[in-house]
Amino acid sequence: GDAPPAPPGPPRDVNGRYVAAGAIDGGFGRMTTCVRWSPAGDVLAIGSCDATAKLFKEVDGAWTRCASLEDHDEGVNDVTWASDETCVVTASDDKTAKLWDAATGRCAATFSGHESYVFGCALNPANTLVATCSFDETVKLWDPRVARAVLTLDAHSEPVTAVAFN
C-alpha cells in the first residue's frame, strides 16, 4: 500500500524527529546559542551571542530569513514561540527578555527587572504569561500585555538556567 502522507513542516527521520536539510548561514557575528522550531515545525528561531535572533523558513530547498530580531544589547540565551506562532520571546545577557512580532521582527515589549543575565524564557499555552529565569536566582512571571512582572519566585540559592510551562 501507499505510505501515509508526511506530516507538515520540515523533513523527519524514521523516529519522527525533525531534521534540517542543508546548512543555514544565519549571518551571525558570533556563535549560535539556541535553536527552536515553531509549533508547526516550519520556522526556526535561532539566537546568537551577537545580541540577535533570526527566524528562518525553508523555501524551495533553501533556508530564507523571515525576520531579524535586533534590539538586545548583549547575547541571546534562549528563544521560545507563542503557541499560535504570532510572537517569539528572547532571553538575554542584557538582563531583559523581549517579546517580538514574528511576522515583522518588531519588538513589542521589553521585560526588565532581573538583576543578572536572563537565561531562559517560556510562554504558557494560552500566551497570557511569560516566564523568565535568571542568574539572579529568580524566576519571574510577566503579563505580556503590559510587560510587568506579576510574580517573582526567589526561592533559589543558585542561578536558574531553565524554565518551562507544563
C-alpha positions as CSV (number, residue, x, y, z in Angstrom):
1,G,0.0,0.0,0.0
2,D,0.8,3.6,-0.1
3,A,2.8,5.3,2.7
4,P,0.9,7.8,4.8
5,P,1.4,11.4,3.9
6,A,4.3,13.1,5.6
7,P,3.4,15.5,8.4
8,P,3.7,19.2,7.7
9,G,6.9,21.0,8.3
10,P,10.5,20.1,7.7
11,P,11.6,16.5,7.0
12,R,11.7,14.0,9.8
13,D,13.8,10.9,10.4
14,V,12.4,7.4,10.8
15,N,11.8,8.2,14.5
16,G,9.7,11.3,13.7
17,R,12.4,13.8,14.8
18,Y,12.9,16.9,12.7
19,V,16.0,17.0,10.5
20,A,17.2,20.1,8.7
21,A,18.2,19.5,5.2
22,G,21.3,21.6,4.3
23,A,23.1,24.3,6.3
24,I,21.8,27.6,7.4
25,D,24.1,30.6,7.0
26,G,22.5,32.9,9.5
27,G,25.0,35.7,9.1
28,F,25.6,35.9,12.8
29,G,28.6,37.8,14.1
30,R,29.2,35.3,16.9
31,M,28.3,31.7,17.9
32,T,24.7,30.4,17.9
33,T,23.3,29.8,21.4
34,C,19.8,28.4,20.9
35,V,17.5,27.0,18.2
36,R,13.8,26.4,18.5
37,W,11.3,25.1,15.9
38,S,7.9,26.9,15.7
39,P,5.0,24.8,17.0
40,A,4.0,23.8,13.4
41,G,7.7,22.9,12.7
42,D,8.2,25.1,9.7
43,V,10.1,28.1,11.0
44,L,13.4,28.0,13.0
45,A,14.2,30.7,15.6
46,I,18.0,30.9,16.2
47,G,19.6,33.1,18.8
48,S,23.3,34.2,19.0
49,C,25.9,35.7,21.2
50,D,25.9,38.7,18.8
51,A,22.7,40.0,20.6
52,T,20.4,39.0,17.7
53,A,17.9,36.2,16.9
54,K,16.6,35.4,13.5
55,L,13.7,33.4,12.0
56,F,14.3,31.1,9.1
57,K,12.0,29.2,6.8
58,E,12.9,26.6,4.2
59,V,11.7,27.8,0.7
60,D,12.4,25.7,-2.4
61,G,15.1,23.8,-0.6
62,A,17.0,26.8,0.8
63,W,16.8,28.4,4.2
64,T,15.5,32.0,4.0
65,R,15.5,34.6,6.7
66,C,11.9,35.7,7.6
67,A,12.8,38.2,10.3
68,S,15.7,39.6,12.3
69,L,15.1,40.4,16.0
70,E,17.7,43.1,16.8
71,D,17.0,45.1,20.0
72,H,19.1,43.4,22.7
73,D,22.3,44.9,24.0
74,E,24.0,41.6,24.7
75,G,23.8,37.9,23.7
76,V,20.6,36.0,23.3
77,N,20.5,32.9,25.6
78,D,17.0,31.4,24.8
79,V,14.2,31.8,22.4
80,T,10.6,30.4,22.6
81,W,7.5,30.6,20.4
82,A,3.9,31.5,21.2
83,S,1.6,28.6,20.6
84,D,-0.2,30.5,17.8
85,E,3.2,31.4,16.3
86,T,2.4,35.2,16.3
87,C,5.2,36.1,18.5
88,V,8.6,35.0,19.9
89,V,10.2,35.7,23.2
90,T,14.0,36.0,23.7
91,A,16.1,36.0,26.9
92,S,19.4,37.9,27.0
93,D,22.6,38.6,28.9
94,D,21.4,42.3,28.9
95,K,19.1,41.3,31.9
96,T,15.9,41.6,29.8
97,A,13.6,39.4,27.8
98,K,11.8,40.7,24.8
99,L,8.5,39.9,23.0
100,W,8.7,40.1,19.2
101,D,6.2,40.1,16.4
102,A,7.1,37.0,14.5
103,A,5.9,38.4,11.2
104,T,7.7,41.7,11.3
105,G,10.5,41.2,13.7
106,R,9.4,44.3,15.6
107,C,10.0,44.4,19.4
108,A,6.5,44.6,21.0
109,A,7.6,44.6,24.7
110,T,10.7,44.5,26.9
111,F,10.6,42.7,30.3
112,S,13.0,44.5,32.6
113,G,13.6,43.7,36.3
114,H,16.2,40.9,36.6
115,E,19.5,41.8,38.2
116,S,21.6,39.5,36.1
117,Y,21.6,37.5,32.9
118,V,18.2,36.2,31.8
119,F,19.0,32.6,30.7
120,G,15.6,31.1,29.9
121,C,12.1,32.1,28.8
122,A,8.8,30.4,28.2
123,L,5.2,31.3,27.2
124,N,2.3,29.5,28.7
125,P,0.0,27.6,26.2
126,A,-2.6,30.4,26.3
127,N,0.1,33.0,25.6
128,T,-1.0,35.0,28.7
129,L,2.1,34.6,30.8
130,V,5.8,34.9,30.1
131,A,8.2,33.1,32.4
132,T,11.9,34.1,32.7
133,C,14.7,32.7,34.8
134,S,18.0,34.4,35.7
135,F,21.4,34.1,37.2
136,D,20.0,36.4,39.8
137,E,18.4,33.2,41.3
138,T,14.8,34.2,40.5
139,V,12.0,33.2,38.2
140,K,9.6,35.9,37.1
141,L,6.2,35.7,35.6
142,W,5.2,38.6,33.4
143,D,1.9,39.8,31.9
144,P,2.9,40.2,28.2
145,R,0.1,42.8,27.6
146,V,1.8,45.4,29.9
147,A,5.4,43.9,30.3
148,R,5.1,43.9,34.0
149,A,6.2,41.2,36.5
150,V,3.2,39.8,38.3
151,L,5.2,37.3,40.4
152,T,8.8,36.8,41.4
153,L,9.9,33.5,42.8
154,D,13.1,34.0,44.8
155,A,13.4,30.6,46.5
156,H,16.6,29.5,44.7
157,S,20.1,29.7,46.0
158,E,21.9,29.3,42.7
159,P,21.3,30.7,39.2
160,V,18.2,29.4,37.4
161,T,19.0,28.2,33.9
162,A,15.8,26.8,32.5
163,V,12.0,27.5,32.8
164,A,9.0,25.8,31.2
165,F,5.2,25.6,31.4
166,N,3.6,22.2,31.7
